[in-house]
Amino acid sequence: MDTARAERRSAGDSDAGNSPPRSVAASSATVAAWTLVSRVTGLARVVVIGAVLGPTFLANTFLATNTVPNLTFAAVAGPVLGLVLVPSVVDALLRRGDAAGRLHVRRMSALLIVAATGVAALLMLAAPALAWVLTLGVPSGQRERAWLVALVLLLLMGPQVVLYTVAALGAAAQQARHRYALAAAASATENVGLMLTMAVVAVAFGPSVDVGQVSSGLVLVLGLGATLSVALHAALQVVGAARVGLSVLPTRGWRADPGIRELARRLRGSVVVTLLPAAAYFALLAVVATVPGGVVVLTMAHTVYTVSTAVGARAVTTAVLPGMSAAVSTGDRSRYAGSWRQALAYAVTAALPIGCLLVLFAGPVANTLAVGELRDDALIDSLTVCIAVLGVSQLVAGVHEVGREARFVDLDVRGPQLAGCAALAVTVGGGVATLALPAGLPRLAAVCIVVLLSDLVAAGIVVRLVHRAIRPEPIADRQRLGATALAAASMLPLLIAGRLLATGEDHPLRDVVVLAPFALLAVAAFAATLTSLTARRSAAT
C-alpha cells in the first residue's frame, strides 16, 4: 500500500465516543499549543523560584523535594498511564457502549487512587532516607538543618502523588473523547499557583537565605503552597472529564471487573519502564545538588528541554494514540505502521527547529532566564552550556518518546523496559563519573552530556523494535524527513545573523528585542520551505 495513502487513512480514525473525528495534525496542534502554554509557565515557575531563593542550597532542596512526588508518580505509572488508560477507555466505549465505558472509568479511578494512596504513604515513610540523599552535597555546617527542611517538605508534598493520579485520570478521560485542550493546559494552573507561593515568600520573608538559616514558617509556606497548587491542577482535570461525560469518582466493583484486572496487569508490567527514567532523573538531582544552585540550573535547562518533547513528540503521540490503539485492536498493521511514520515525522518536524533555536540562542536564553538572585556569571555560563547540549538531546528524546509509546500501544512492555534499563545504566554510570569533575560548569555540563547519551541509547533501541514490528513496511518517511532537514537548514543563516547581533552582555531585554524577529523569521523560513517541498512531493505523486 502507498505510504502516504496509509498515513492519510490513519489520520481519519473514528471517534471513541460522541466527538467528531479530527485529523492528527489538528489534534497535535491543539495539544502542542496548550502544552506550550503549560510548559512556558513551568519554565517561568523555575525562574521565579530561582529569582526568589537564589543559587543556594535552599533552592536546591526545595526544587529537588518538589520534584520527588512527580517523580514518584512517574515511577509508578506517570508517562505510561495515559498510554494504558486511553486505549482501555477507548476500547470500553467502542465495544460496550457509553454506560459501560463510564462505569469502566470510575472503577479504573478506584483502582488507581487506592494504589496511589499506598505509594504516597510509602514515599512519606521513605522521606528521611530521601532527604539524606538530596542533602549530601550541603556543607557539613548546614547539613543537619538541610536534612530537616527536606524531610518536612517531603512530608507536606507526599499527597501530591494522589493528586497527580487524579489529574492523569481526568486527562485520559478527555483524550479518549478527543478533547485535548484542557487536558494539556490544566497544569499551567499548578505553575501559576507555585509562582504565587513564591510571591508570598518574597513579600512575607524578605531577602533569600540559605538552608541553614531558613525559618519554619517559610518551609511551611513552600510545602503547603506547592501541594495546593497541584490540587488546583487535579480539580480542573476532574471538571474537564465531567464535561465530556466521564466522571472519575471512584466506585465499587473494580476488584471483580475483568477489564480492570487486565488494566492492573498492564500497569504492573509497565512499572519497570516508568521507574527507570524517574530513578535516572533522581540520580541526576542528587549529583547536581552537590553544586550550589545546581538543581536550579538543571531544572531550568531540563524544563526548556521538556518543552520541545511536550509540544512535539508528546503532543503528536497524544493525538495519534486513539487511532493507533484502534489499528491494533482491529489487527490493521498497515494502519499502525502509517500512524508510527506520521507520528515520527510530526515529532521531528516540531523538534528540529526548536533544537536549532536552542543551540544557537543558548547564551541569550540563559542570560534572559537568570533574573533576580540568579544574576551570576558562573551560573549563566553553566546554564548556557546545559541548554545547548539539551537542545540537541530533546530531538533524540522525542524519537524515544514516539517509539516507546508506539510499542506500548502494540502491547509490548519488554522492549521499552530494555530501553529504560540501558538508559538508566548510562545515566547512573555517567552521573557517578561526573562527581570526579570540579563542581560548577564542568560537572553540570557533563551531567547534560550524560542525558544526551542516555537518550541516544534508548531511542536507538525502541526504533529498532518498531522497525522489527512493522516489517516489511518502511520505518520512516524518508522524503518527509529529508524535507524537514532542508527546511531546518534554511533557518541557519537567519539564526546566525541574529546571534552575531546580540550583545551577550548584561542586556537580556535588548537581546530579546534583537533576537525575536530573527527567530520568527527563521521559523517562518522553516515553515515556508517545508510547505513548498511538501507541495512539490504531493504534486509529483
VEXDREN-2710 file (C-alpha; in Angstrom, 1 decimal):
% VEXDREN-2710
k/r/px/py/pz
1/MET/0.0/0.0/0.0
2/ASP/1.2/3.5/-0.7
3/THR/2.7/5.0/2.4
4/ALA/1.1/8.5/2.1
5/ARG/-2.3/6.9/1.5
6/ALA/-1.9/4.7/4.6
7/GLU/-1.0/7.7/6.7
8/ARG/-3.9/9.8/5.5
9/ARG/-6.2/6.9/6.4
10/SER/-4.7/6.6/9.8
11/ALA/-5.4/10.3/10.4
12/GLY/-9.1/9.8/9.9
13/ASP/-9.8/7.5/12.8
14/SER/-13.3/7.2/14.1
15/ASP/-14.0/8.7/17.5
16/ALA/-14.4/6.8/20.7
17/GLY/-17.5/8.5/21.9
18/ASN/-19.6/11.4/20.7
19/SER/-16.9/13.7/19.4
20/PRO/-16.4/14.4/15.7
21/PRO/-13.2/12.9/14.2
22/ARG/-10.2/15.3/13.8
23/SER/-7.1/15.0/11.8
24/VAL/-3.8/14.1/13.6
25/ALA/-2.4/17.4/12.5
26/ALA/-5.2/19.4/14.0
27/SER/-5.3/17.4/17.2
28/SER/-1.5/17.6/17.5
29/ALA/-1.6/21.4/17.0
30/THR/-4.2/21.7/19.8
31/VAL/-2.2/19.6/22.2
32/ALA/1.0/21.4/21.2
33/ALA/-0.4/24.9/21.7
34/TRP/-1.9/24.3/25.1
35/THR/1.1/22.2/26.2
36/LEU/3.4/25.0/25.2
37/VAL/1.4/27.4/27.4
38/SER/1.7/24.9/30.3
39/ARG/5.4/24.3/29.8
40/VAL/6.3/28.0/29.4
41/THR/4.5/28.7/32.7
42/GLY/6.5/25.8/34.1
43/LEU/9.7/27.4/33.0
44/ALA/8.6/30.7/34.4
45/ARG/7.9/28.9/37.7
46/VAL/11.5/27.7/37.9
47/VAL/12.8/31.2/37.0
48/VAL/10.7/32.7/39.8
49/ILE/11.8/30.2/42.3
50/GLY/15.5/30.8/41.4
51/ALA/15.0/34.6/41.4
52/VAL/13.5/34.5/44.9
53/LEU/15.6/31.8/46.5
54/GLY/18.8/32.4/44.5
55/PRO/21.6/29.9/43.6
56/THR/21.5/28.4/47.1
57/PHE/21.3/25.0/48.8
58/LEU/17.8/26.1/49.9
59/ALA/16.7/26.5/46.2
60/ASN/18.3/23.1/45.6
61/THR/16.4/21.5/48.5
62/PHE/13.0/23.0/47.6
63/LEU/13.2/22.2/43.9
64/ALA/14.5/18.7/44.5
65/THR/11.9/17.8/47.1
66/ASN/9.1/19.3/45.0
67/THR/10.2/17.1/42.1
68/VAL/10.1/13.9/44.2
69/PRO/6.3/13.4/44.3
70/ASN/6.1/14.0/40.5
71/LEU/9.0/11.5/40.0
72/THR/7.3/9.0/42.3
73/PHE/4.1/9.3/40.3
74/ALA/6.1/8.9/37.1
75/ALA/7.9/5.9/38.6
76/VAL/4.7/4.1/39.3
77/ALA/2.8/5.0/36.2
78/GLY/3.4/8.5/35.0
79/PRO/4.0/8.9/31.3
80/VAL/2.7/5.4/30.6
81/LEU/-0.5/5.9/32.5
82/GLY/-2.2/7.7/29.6
83/LEU/-0.9/5.1/27.2
84/VAL/-2.6/2.4/29.1
85/LEU/-5.7/4.3/30.2
86/VAL/-6.7/5.9/26.9
87/PRO/-6.7/2.6/24.9
88/SER/-8.6/1.0/27.8
89/VAL/-11.3/3.7/27.8
90/VAL/-11.5/3.8/24.0
91/ASP/-12.0/0.0/23.9
92/ALA/-14.7/0.1/26.6
93/LEU/-16.6/2.9/24.8
94/LEU/-16.3/1.2/21.4
95/ARG/-17.1/-2.3/22.4
96/ARG/-19.6/-1.9/25.3
97/GLY/-21.1/1.5/24.9
98/ASP/-21.2/4.7/26.8
99/ALA/-22.8/3.4/30.0
100/ALA/-20.3/0.6/30.4
101/GLY/-17.5/3.0/29.4
102/ARG/-18.4/5.4/32.2
103/LEU/-18.5/2.6/34.7
104/HIS/-15.1/1.4/33.5
105/VAL/-13.6/4.9/34.1
106/ARG/-15.0/5.0/37.7
107/ARG/-13.7/1.6/38.5
108/MET/-10.4/2.4/37.0
109/SER/-10.3/5.5/39.1
110/ALA/-10.9/3.4/42.3
111/LEU/-8.0/1.1/41.5
112/LEU/-5.6/3.9/40.7
113/ILE/-6.5/6.1/43.7
114/VAL/-6.1/3.2/46.1
115/ALA/-2.7/2.3/44.6
116/ALA/-1.6/6.0/44.6
117/THR/-2.5/6.4/48.3
118/GLY/-0.4/3.4/49.1
119/VAL/2.5/4.8/47.1
120/ALA/2.2/8.2/48.8
121/ALA/2.3/6.5/52.2
122/LEU/5.5/4.6/51.2
123/LEU/7.0/7.9/50.0
124/MET/6.4/9.5/53.3
125/LEU/7.9/6.6/55.1
126/ALA/11.0/6.8/52.9
127/ALA/11.2/10.6/53.4
128/PRO/14.1/10.5/55.9
129/ALA/16.3/8.5/53.6
130/LEU/15.4/10.6/50.5
131/ALA/16.1/13.8/52.4
132/TRP/19.5/12.4/53.4
133/VAL/20.4/11.6/49.8
134/LEU/19.3/15.0/48.5
135/THR/21.3/16.9/51.1
136/LEU/24.6/15.0/50.8
137/GLY/26.2/17.9/48.9
138/VAL/25.3/20.6/51.6
139/PRO/28.3/21.8/53.6
140/SER/28.6/20.0/57.0
141/GLY/27.7/23.1/59.0
142/GLN/24.2/23.3/57.3
143/ARG/23.6/19.6/56.5
144/GLU/21.6/18.7/59.6
145/ARG/19.2/21.7/59.1
146/ALA/19.0/21.0/55.4
147/TRP/18.0/17.4/56.1
148/LEU/15.2/18.5/58.5
149/VAL/14.0/21.1/55.9
150/ALA/14.0/18.4/53.2
151/LEU/12.1/16.0/55.4
152/VAL/9.4/18.4/56.3
153/LEU/8.9/19.4/52.7
154/LEU/8.7/15.8/51.6
155/LEU/6.0/15.0/54.2
156/LEU/4.0/18.1/53.1
157/MET/4.3/17.2/49.5
158/GLY/3.6/13.4/49.7
159/PRO/-0.1/13.8/49.0
160/GLN/0.8/15.2/45.6
161/VAL/1.2/11.6/44.3
162/VAL/-2.6/11.0/44.7
163/LEU/-3.4/14.4/43.2
164/TYR/-1.2/13.7/40.1
165/THR/-3.0/10.4/39.7
166/VAL/-6.4/12.1/39.8
167/ALA/-5.2/14.7/37.3
168/ALA/-3.9/11.9/35.0
169/LEU/-7.3/10.1/35.2
170/GLY/-9.2/13.3/34.2
171/ALA/-6.8/14.0/31.3
172/ALA/-7.1/10.4/30.0
173/ALA/-10.9/10.6/30.1
174/GLN/-10.8/13.8/28.0
175/GLN/-8.3/12.4/25.5
176/ALA/-10.4/9.3/25.0
177/ARG/-13.2/11.6/23.9
178/HIS/-10.7/13.5/21.6
179/ARG/-10.8/16.6/23.9
180/TYR/-7.2/17.8/24.3
181/ALA/-7.2/21.5/25.2
182/LEU/-8.0/21.5/28.9
183/ALA/-6.1/18.2/29.5
184/ALA/-2.9/19.8/28.1
185/ALA/-3.4/23.3/29.6
186/ALA/-4.6/22.5/33.2
187/SER/-1.1/22.0/34.6
188/ALA/-0.5/25.7/33.9
189/THR/-2.6/26.5/36.9
190/GLU/-0.2/24.5/39.1
191/ASN/2.6/26.6/37.8
192/VAL/0.8/29.8/38.5
193/GLY/-0.1/28.7/42.0
194/LEU/3.5/28.0/42.8
195/MET/4.6/31.4/41.4
196/LEU/2.0/33.0/43.7
197/THR/3.5/31.0/46.6
198/MET/6.9/32.4/45.7
199/ALA/5.5/35.9/45.6
200/VAL/4.2/35.4/49.2
201/VAL/7.6/34.2/50.2
202/ALA/9.3/37.2/48.7
203/VAL/6.9/39.7/50.4
204/ALA/6.5/38.0/53.8
205/PHE/10.0/36.7/54.4
206/GLY/12.2/39.2/52.6
207/PRO/15.7/38.6/51.0
208/SER/16.7/35.0/50.4
209/VAL/18.6/33.0/53.0
210/ASP/20.4/29.6/52.7
211/VAL/19.1/26.4/54.1
212/GLY/20.9/26.7/57.4
213/GLN/19.0/29.9/58.3
214/VAL/15.6/29.3/56.8
215/SER/12.6/29.7/59.2
216/SER/10.0/27.1/59.9
217/GLY/7.3/29.4/58.6
218/LEU/9.0/29.7/55.2
219/VAL/9.3/25.9/55.0
220/LEU/5.6/25.5/55.7
221/VAL/4.6/28.1/53.1
222/LEU/6.7/26.4/50.5
223/GLY/5.4/22.9/51.2
224/LEU/1.7/23.8/51.5
225/GLY/1.7/26.2/48.6
226/ALA/3.3/23.5/46.3
227/THR/0.7/20.9/47.3
228/LEU/-2.3/23.2/47.0
229/SER/-1.1/24.2/43.5
230/VAL/-1.2/20.5/42.4
231/ALA/-4.7/20.2/44.0
232/LEU/-5.9/23.0/41.7
233/HIS/-4.5/21.2/38.7
234/ALA/-6.2/18.0/39.6
235/ALA/-9.6/19.7/40.2
236/LEU/-9.5/21.2/36.7
237/GLN/-8.8/17.8/35.2
238/VAL/-11.8/16.3/37.1
239/VAL/-14.0/19.1/35.8
240/GLY/-12.8/18.5/32.2
241/ALA/-13.6/14.8/32.5
242/ALA/-17.1/15.6/33.8
243/ARG/-17.7/17.9/30.8
244/VAL/-17.1/15.1/28.4
245/GLY/-19.5/12.8/30.3
246/LEU/-16.9/10.7/32.1
247/SER/-16.8/11.0/35.9
248/VAL/-13.6/9.9/37.7
249/LEU/-15.4/9.5/41.0
250/PRO/-14.3/6.1/42.3
251/THR/-16.9/3.3/42.6
252/ARG/-17.0/-0.3/43.9
253/GLY/-16.6/-3.4/41.9
254/TRP/-13.2/-2.9/40.5
255/ARG/-11.7/-6.0/42.1
256/ALA/-14.1/-8.3/40.2
257/ASP/-14.1/-6.5/36.9
258/PRO/-12.1/-8.4/34.2
259/GLY/-11.3/-5.3/32.3
260/ILE/-9.9/-3.6/35.4
261/ARG/-7.8/-6.7/36.3
262/GLU/-6.4/-6.6/32.8
263/LEU/-5.6/-2.9/33.2
264/ALA/-3.9/-3.6/36.5
265/ARG/-1.8/-6.3/34.9
266/ARG/-0.6/-4.0/32.1
267/LEU/0.2/-1.3/34.6
268/ARG/2.2/-3.7/36.7
269/GLY/4.1/-4.7/33.6
270/SER/4.9/-1.1/32.8
271/VAL/6.2/-0.2/36.3
272/VAL/9.8/-1.0/35.3
273/VAL/9.6/1.2/32.3
274/THR/8.3/4.2/34.3
275/LEU/10.5/3.6/37.3
276/LEU/13.8/3.6/35.2
277/PRO/13.7/7.2/33.9
278/ALA/12.4/8.5/37.2
279/ALA/15.3/6.8/39.0
280/ALA/17.7/8.2/36.5
281/TYR/16.5/11.8/37.0
282/PHE/16.6/11.4/40.8
283/ALA/20.2/10.3/40.4
284/LEU/21.0/13.4/38.4
285/LEU/19.3/15.6/41.0
286/ALA/21.5/14.0/43.7
287/VAL/24.6/14.8/41.6
288/VAL/23.8/18.4/40.7
289/ALA/22.7/19.1/44.3
290/THR/26.4/19.0/45.2
291/VAL/26.8/22.3/43.4
292/PRO/25.2/25.5/44.9
293/GLY/22.3/26.3/42.6
294/GLY/23.0/23.2/40.6
295/VAL/19.4/21.9/40.8
296/VAL/18.2/25.3/39.6
297/VAL/20.4/25.1/36.6
298/LEU/19.5/21.6/35.7
299/THR/15.8/22.2/36.3
300/MET/15.8/25.3/34.1
301/ALA/17.7/23.6/31.3
302/HIS/15.6/20.4/31.6
303/THR/12.4/22.4/31.6
304/VAL/13.5/24.0/28.3
305/TYR/14.3/20.5/27.0
306/THR/11.0/19.1/28.0
307/VAL/9.1/21.9/26.3
308/SER/10.1/20.5/22.9
309/THR/9.3/16.9/23.7
310/ALA/5.9/18.1/25.1
311/VAL/4.9/20.2/22.2
312/GLY/6.4/17.8/19.7
313/ALA/6.6/14.1/20.4
314/ARG/4.2/14.0/23.4
315/ALA/1.6/16.2/21.6
316/VAL/1.7/14.0/18.5
317/THR/1.5/10.7/20.3
318/THR/-1.4/12.0/22.4
319/ALA/-3.3/12.8/19.2
320/VAL/-2.2/9.6/17.4
321/LEU/-2.9/7.3/20.4
322/PRO/-6.6/6.7/19.9
323/GLY/-6.2/5.9/16.2
324/MET/-3.1/3.8/16.8
325/SER/-5.0/1.8/19.5
326/ALA/-7.9/1.2/17.1
327/ALA/-5.5/-0.1/14.5
328/VAL/-4.0/-2.6/17.0
329/SER/-7.5/-3.6/18.1
330/THR/-8.6/-4.4/14.6
331/GLY/-5.3/-6.0/13.6
332/ASP/-4.6/-3.5/10.8
333/ARG/-0.7/-3.5/10.8
334/SER/-0.5/-1.2/7.8
335/ARG/-2.5/1.4/9.6
336/TYR/-0.4/1.0/12.7
337/ALA/2.8/1.5/10.6
338/GLY/1.3/4.5/9.0
339/SER/0.4/6.1/12.3
340/TRP/4.0/5.4/13.5
341/ARG/5.6/7.1/10.5
342/GLN/3.2/10.0/10.8
343/ALA/4.0/10.5/14.5
344/LEU/7.7/10.3/13.8
345/ALA/7.6/12.8/11.0
346/TYR/5.5/15.3/13.1
347/ALA/7.7/14.9/16.1
348/VAL/10.9/15.6/14.2
349/THR/9.2/18.5/12.4
350/ALA/8.4/20.0/15.8
351/ALA/11.8/19.2/17.5
352/LEU/14.3/20.1/14.8
353/PRO/13.6/23.9/14.5
354/ILE/13.4/24.1/18.3
355/GLY/16.8/22.4/18.5
356/CYS/18.3/24.9/16.1
357/LEU/16.9/27.8/18.2
358/LEU/18.2/26.4/21.5
359/VAL/21.7/25.6/20.3
360/LEU/22.3/28.9/18.6
361/PHE/20.5/31.1/21.1
362/ALA/21.5/29.2/24.3
363/GLY/23.6/32.2/25.6
364/PRO/20.9/34.8/25.2
365/VAL/18.2/32.4/26.6
366/ALA/20.3/31.7/29.7
367/ASN/21.0/35.4/30.1
368/THR/17.3/36.2/30.0
369/LEU/16.3/33.4/32.4
370/ALA/18.9/34.4/35.0
371/VAL/17.0/37.1/36.9
372/GLY/17.0/38.4/40.4
373/GLU/19.2/36.4/42.7
374/LEU/20.4/34.3/39.7
375/ARG/22.4/37.2/38.1
376/ASP/25.7/35.4/38.4
377/ASP/28.2/34.9/35.5
378/ALA/29.2/31.4/36.5
379/LEU/25.6/30.3/36.7
380/ILE/24.8/31.9/33.4
381/ASP/27.7/30.1/31.7
382/SER/26.6/26.8/33.1
383/LEU/23.1/27.3/32.1
384/THR/24.2/28.3/28.5
385/VAL/26.1/25.1/28.0
386/CYS/23.3/22.9/29.5
387/ILE/20.7/24.5/27.3
388/ALA/22.8/23.9/24.2
389/VAL/23.5/20.3/25.0
390/LEU/19.9/19.5/25.9
391/GLY/18.8/21.4/22.8
392/VAL/20.3/18.5/20.8
393/SER/19.1/15.9/23.3
394/GLN/15.5/16.9/23.0
395/LEU/15.3/15.8/19.4
396/VAL/16.6/12.4/20.3
397/ALA/14.3/12.2/23.3
398/GLY/11.3/13.0/21.0
399/VAL/12.2/9.9/18.9
400/HIS/12.4/7.8/22.0
401/GLU/9.1/9.1/23.2
402/VAL/7.3/8.3/20.0
403/GLY/8.9/4.8/19.7
404/ARG/8.2/3.9/23.3
405/GLU/4.6/4.9/23.1
406/ALA/4.2/3.0/19.8
407/ARG/5.4/-0.1/21.4
408/PHE/3.1/0.3/24.4
409/VAL/0.1/0.6/22.2
410/ASP/1.2/-2.6/20.5
411/LEU/1.2/-4.2/24.0
412/ASP/5.0/-4.6/24.0
413/VAL/6.3/-3.9/27.5
414/ARG/9.6/-5.7/27.4
415/GLY/11.0/-3.6/24.6
416/PRO/10.6/-0.2/26.5
417/GLN/11.9/-1.9/29.6
418/LEU/15.1/-2.8/27.8
419/ALA/15.5/0.7/26.5
420/GLY/14.9/2.1/30.0
421/CYS/17.4/-0.2/31.6
422/ALA/20.1/0.7/29.1
423/ALA/19.4/4.5/29.6
424/LEU/19.5/4.1/33.4
425/ALA/22.8/2.3/33.2
426/VAL/24.3/5.1/31.1
427/THR/22.8/7.8/33.4
428/VAL/23.9/6.3/36.7
429/GLY/27.4/5.3/35.5
430/GLY/27.9/8.7/33.8
431/GLY/26.4/10.6/36.8
432/VAL/28.8/9.0/39.2
433/ALA/31.7/9.7/36.8
434/THR/30.8/13.4/36.8
435/LEU/31.5/13.7/40.5
436/ALA/35.2/13.4/39.7
437/LEU/35.0/16.7/37.8
438/PRO/35.2/20.1/39.5
439/ALA/31.9/21.5/40.9
440/GLY/30.3/24.1/38.7
441/LEU/30.4/24.3/34.9
442/PRO/32.4/21.1/34.2
443/ARG/30.2/18.9/36.4
444/LEU/26.9/20.4/35.2
445/ALA/27.9/20.3/31.5
446/ALA/29.0/16.6/31.9
447/VAL/25.6/15.7/33.5
448/CYS/23.8/17.1/30.5
449/ILE/26.1/15.2/28.1
450/VAL/25.1/12.1/30.1
451/VAL/21.4/12.9/29.4
452/LEU/22.2/13.1/25.7
453/LEU/24.0/9.8/25.7
454/SER/21.2/8.0/27.6
455/ASP/18.6/9.4/25.1
456/LEU/20.6/8.2/22.2
457/VAL/20.8/4.7/23.6
458/ALA/17.1/4.5/24.4
459/ALA/16.0/5.9/21.1
460/GLY/18.1/3.5/19.2
461/ILE/16.6/0.5/20.9
462/VAL/12.9/1.5/20.5
463/VAL/13.3/2.5/16.9
464/ARG/14.9/-0.9/16.2
465/LEU/12.0/-2.6/17.9
466/VAL/9.4/-0.7/16.0
467/HIS/11.2/-1.5/12.7
468/ARG/11.1/-5.2/13.6
469/ALA/7.3/-4.9/14.4
470/ILE/6.2/-3.3/11.1
471/ARG/8.3/-5.1/8.6
472/PRO/8.1/-5.1/5.6
473/GLU/6.7/-1.6/6.0
474/PRO/9.3/1.2/5.9
475/ILE/10.4/2.6/9.2
476/ALA/10.2/6.2/8.2
477/ASP/9.0/8.5/5.5
478/ARG/12.5/9.4/4.3
479/GLN/11.3/12.1/1.9
480/ARG/9.4/13.9/4.6
481/LEU/12.3/13.7/7.0
482/GLY/14.7/14.9/4.3
483/ALA/12.4/17.9/3.6
484/THR/12.3/18.7/7.3
485/ALA/16.2/18.7/7.4
486/LEU/16.3/21.0/4.4
487/ALA/13.8/23.3/6.0
488/ALA/15.8/23.4/9.2
489/ALA/18.9/24.3/7.1
490/SER/17.0/27.3/5.7
491/MET/16.8/28.7/9.3
492/LEU/20.5/28.8/10.0
493/PRO/21.6/32.0/8.1
494/LEU/18.9/34.0/10.0
495/LEU/19.7/32.4/13.3
496/ILE/23.5/33.0/12.9
497/ALA/22.8/36.6/11.9
498/GLY/20.7/37.2/14.9
499/ARG/23.2/35.6/17.3
500/LEU/26.0/37.8/15.9
501/LEU/23.9/41.0/16.5
502/ALA/23.1/40.0/20.1
503/THR/25.3/41.8/22.6
504/GLY/25.9/38.9/25.0
505/GLU/26.3/41.4/27.8
506/ASP/24.1/42.3/30.7
507/HIS/21.3/43.4/28.4
508/PRO/18.8/40.5/28.3
509/LEU/15.8/42.5/27.3
510/ARG/17.8/44.1/24.4
511/ASP/18.9/40.6/23.3
512/VAL/15.2/39.5/23.3
513/VAL/14.2/42.5/21.2
514/VAL/17.1/41.8/18.7
515/LEU/16.7/38.0/18.6
516/ALA/12.9/37.7/18.5
517/PRO/12.5/39.0/14.9
518/PHE/15.2/36.7/13.7
519/ALA/13.7/33.7/15.5
520/LEU/10.3/34.4/14.0
521/LEU/11.7/34.9/10.5
522/ALA/13.7/31.7/10.9
523/VAL/10.6/29.7/11.9
524/ALA/8.7/31.3/9.0
525/ALA/11.5/30.3/6.6
526/PHE/11.3/26.7/8.0
527/ALA/7.5/26.6/7.6
528/ALA/7.6/28.1/4.1
529/THR/10.4/25.7/2.9
530/LEU/8.7/22.7/4.3
531/THR/5.4/23.6/2.8
532/SER/6.9/24.2/-0.6
533/LEU/8.8/20.9/-0.5
534/THR/5.7/19.0/0.7
535/ALA/3.6/20.6/-2.0
536/ARG/6.1/19.5/-4.7
537/ARG/6.1/16.0/-3.4
538/SER/2.3/15.9/-3.4
539/ALA/2.2/17.2/-7.0
540/ALA/4.7/14.6/-8.0
541/THR/2.6/11.8/-6.6
END
